[in-house]
Amino acid sequence: MEVSTAQKVADPALSTERPLLQIRQEVVDCRRCPRLVHYREDVARKKRKEFVDWDYWGRPVPGFGDPNASLMIVGLAPAAHGGNRTGRVFTGDRSGDFLYNALYKTGFANQPLSKNRDDGLTLNGVYVTAAVKCAPPDNKPTAEETTNCSGYLAAEIDCLARLEEILCLGKFAFDNVMRTLRSKYNLERIATRFGHGRVIRLGEHIPLIICSYHPSPRNTQTGKLTEKMFLAVLRRTKMLHKNRSE
């Protein structure tokens, strides 16, 4: 059962990072999108049978991880009964189980499971977030809702001073990251496309873009994304970082 219901949430890993803490609180307080506000709060009231004893988060879900991260991992949005329940991105659903287990196996996380935001999980060199911070109906945010959230992703990128790589989980995350970086670095619109395992270099001093299929059950249960495939992407990301640092 969830044990923390405080309105003001301070991630211990970010306790000395005021800019990220400020962004976290701005995300948590956001009510810009009426449809998403209604949906996330309705889900939190009705709950799912197996989580009836939980105190659902029911608010936007901020990013989580190492404030000194060199790697940012970006997903689509919180799951209705995952992050929207637990209050931490990729926590409490099968996509998160897959992701954090892989991060543990590659040395980016201190434990393989992520069940609630007070479970002791810490990330090493990684910051995990989503392009859209609220759980959307049918996992499909509108273009307007996506635009409303884009400033938060841009602010997170700005706050990670050591950021060198961004791993995009799925085409939606990829499109939003590319849009954000084009705006931030005033890049011309260049021909780029998503593809699992693809690495995109946009220029010197701009984070390297790495692509992976999203670790959703639809992908992992059908074999479109296997653990072996995803571990290979994470290990290649580590190697790319090492090569860029030398």
N, C-alpha and C positions, 0 to 999 in steps of 0.2 A: 504494500500500500504506500502511496505517496505520503511523505511525512512533512513536506514544506509547503506552506501556502502563502508565504510572505509576498506582498505586492512588490516590494523593492528587492530585486534579486541581485546579489553580488557573487559572481563566480570567484572563488579564492584564487584561481590561476590568473585572474585579471586584476587583482586587488591593487596593484601599483600602476595600472594602466588606465588613467582617467579618461582619455579619449575613447577607448573601447568600452569602458563602463558607461560612458555617456550615450554612446550609440546603442548599447544594449537596452538602456532604460527608454530611449526614444522609440526603439522597436516595440518593447513591451507595452508602451502606452499608446501605440498607434491605433487610430480608428478611422483611417482614411477611406476604407472601402466598405460601404454598408453591407454588400452581399457577403463578404468574407467575415465581417463582424457577426452578422446574424448566424452564418453557418457554423463558425467555430464555437460560438456560445451555445447554440442549439445542440450541437454534438456533446458539449461538456455537460449540459443539463440531462440529456437523455441517456448518455453513456452506452457502452456495449455491455452485454450481460456479464461477460467474464471480468469486467473492470468496474462492476457496480460499486465496490467499496473504495474506489479511487476518488480523490479530489482532483478532478481534471483541471489542467492548466487553463485551457480555453482562451488563450491570448496569443498574440504573435510570438514566434519563437526566435530568439536571437541566436547569433553564431556562438560557437563554443570552441575553446582550445587554447593553444599556446600563443600568448601575445607577441612572442619573438619568432613566430612561425616563418619558415621560408616557403612552406607549401600551404596553399589554400585549396580545400576541396569544396566544390559547389554542387548542390543537388537542386531539385526542382522546388519543393515546398514540403512543409511538415505533413505527416500523415494524420488523418483525422483522429485515430485512436493510438497514434504513436507520439510524435512530438507535441501534438495538440493536447495529449493526455499528460505527458511527463514533463513538458516544459523545456526539453533539451532536444536539439536537432538530431535526427537519426537515432532516437532513443525510444525503445519500447515497441519496435516493429521489426519485421523480418528483413527489410532493407538495411536497417541499422545493425541488426545481428550480423549480417554478411559483411558490412563495411568495417565495423569495429573489430571483428575477428581477424579480418585481413590486415588491418592496421597493427593489431597486436603481433601477428606473425611476421610482420616486416619491421618491427621495432618502433613504430610510431605511437603505440598505445601501451599503457602499463597493464591492461587486462583485456581479455577477449570478449567480455559481455558488457552491455550497457542497458540496464533495466530502468533506472530512474536517475534524476539529476543529482542525487546524493549518494551514489554508489561508489564513489572514490575513483572513477575513471579520470585519468589525466592523459593528455596528448603531448607528444614530444616533437616539436618542430612542425606541428600541423594545426591549422585552424579550419573547422568545418562549419559551413553555413549553407543557406539555400537562397535561390534567386528571389523567391517569394516567401515571406515570413509567416503567412497565415495558411492554415489548411484550406484548400479550395474544394468546392463540390466537384465530385468526379475527378479530382486531381487535375483540374483544368482551370487555371486562372485566366481571366480575360486580358486583352491587351492593355486596357486601362489600368487594371489592378497590377499588372506586371510593371507598367511604367511608374505607378505610384510607389512601388517598392524599390525601384532601381537606385534611388539615392542612398539607400541603406547599404546595398552591395558596394557601391562606389566608395562610401565612407569607410567600410571595413577594409577595402583594398588600400585606401589612403593611410589607414592607421597601422597597417602591418609594414613597418619600416624595412624589415628584412625579407619581404616577400620576393621570391624568385620564380616560383612555379605555381600554376593554377591548374588543378585537375578538374575537368568538367564531367560530371556524371549525367550523360544524356544530352541530346540535342538542345533541349530547352535551356539547360544551364549554359551550354556552349554559346548559344545565340545571345544570351543576356550578358555573359562575360565579354564576348567580342564587342557588343554594342557599348558596354561600359568602358572598355579599354580604348576603343576608337575615339570616344568622347574625351577621355582623360588625357590621351596623348596626341589628340588632334590628327589621327591617322586617316589617310585616304581610304576609301572603301576598297579593300583588296579582296580578291577572290579566295575565300577560305570555305571549307566545308567540313562538317563533322564526320568522323570515322573512328571506330574503336582502334585505339593504339596510335592514332595520328598525333604527331608533335608539330606544333606551329610556332615558328619564330617570327615575331612581329618587329623586332629591332633591338638594338643594344639598350640595356637598362629598362626593358619592358619585360614583365613576367612571361616566361615560357608557358605555352598552352598545351596541355596534354588531354586527350579525349579518352573516355571509356563509356561503354554502355552503363546505364543506370542499374544498380544492384536491386532492382525491384523483383518481387517473386515472379512476375511475368517473364522476366529475362533469365533469372537464375534457375527457375524450375523447368524451363523449356530448353536449357542448355545454350541459350544465346550468349549468356555470360556465365562462365564457370569460375570456380575459385582459382584454378590454375591461370586462367586468362587475366583475372583481376590482380592476382599476386604478381604476375609478370609486368603489368602496367606500373604497379607500385615500386617494384624493384628497378624498373627502367627509370622511373622518376628519380629514385635515389641516385642512380648512376649519372643521370643527366645533371643533377645538382652537384654531385662530386666533381664532374668534369668542368662545370662552369666555375666552380670555386677554386680550382687549381690554377 
